[in-house]
Amino acid sequence: MKTLLWLDDVRDPFDKDFTPYVALYNPFLKEPHKIIWVKNYYDFSTYLHYQDFPDAISFDHDLDTEHYDPSIKPEDYKEKTGMDCVKLLAGFCEQEDLKLPLCIYHTANPAGKENMQGYIENAKKHLNL
């Protein structure tokens, strides 16, 4: 059975009203699968280190209300973002000699999406992930 790890602080992948949105970012719709919902960097890290490695991950970038506040600079964030999770994933795969899972980006933050995608593409090229 395939596993989709869903990283998002707000969007509940099990909310029936939200099902069509989640379906847009679920590559396993036509086969048996499970979705695991993690809401922040800590949950993401814990899942990677202690659970079965996912087949795909769908990333949100902004994982806390502070990430939407333009008066707070990114370097002053207390909570980590989806970008931090992407970096953790690449380092974890390199350390454990794993190939990156399929990475999908459902974030509403276009700059965050571009940064996460770019980081993953560079990791694939330079770290042979």
Residue pairs with C-beta under 8 A, 6 or more apart in sequence:
1 32
1 33
1 34
2 28
2 31
2 32
2 33
2 34
2 55
2 56
3 33
3 34
3 35
3 36
3 52
3 54
3 55
3 56
4 26
4 27
4 28
4 33
4 34
4 35
4 36
4 54
4 55
4 56
4 57
4 58
5 35
5 36
5 38
5 44
5 47
5 54
5 56
5 57
5 58
5 101
6 13
6 22
6 35
6 36
6 37
6 38
6 57
6 58
7 38
7 39
7 44
7 57
7 58
7 59
7 60
7 63
7 82
7 85
8 37
8 39
8 58
8 60
8 63
8 106
9 39
9 40
9 60
9 62
9 63
9 64
10 60
11 18
11 21
11 22
11 60
11 106
12 18
12 37
13 22
13 35
13 37
14 35
14 37
21 106
22 35
23 29
24 106
25 58
25 104
25 106
26 33
26 35
26 58
27 56
27 102
27 104
28 55
28 56
33 55
36 47
36 51
36 54
38 44
38 46
38 47
39 63
40 63
40 64
40 79
40 80
41 63
41 79
41 80
41 81
41 84
41 85
41 88
44 85
44 88
45 85
45 88
47 54
48 88
48 89
48 92
49 92
53 98
53 101
54 101
55 101
55 102
56 101
56 102
56 103
56 104
57 89
57 101
57 102
57 103
57 104
58 104
58 105
58 106
59 82
59 85
59 86
59 103
59 104
59 105
59 106
59 107
59 116
60 82
60 106
60 107
61 67
61 81
61 82
61 83
61 105
61 107
61 109
61 112
61 113
61 115
61 116
62 68
62 81
62 82
62 107
62 108
62 109
62 112
63 79
63 80
63 81
63 82
64 77
64 78
64 79
66 72
66 77
66 78
66 79
67 77
67 79
67 81
67 109
74 81
81 112
82 107
82 112
82 116
83 112
83 115
83 116
83 119
86 103
86 116
86 119
86 120
87 119
89 100
89 103
89 120
90 100
90 119
90 120
90 123
90 127
90 129
92 98
93 99
93 100
93 123
93 127
93 129
94 123
94 127
94 129
98 129
99 129
100 120
100 123
100 124
100 129
103 116
103 117
103 120
105 113
105 116
105 117
107 113
107 116
123 129
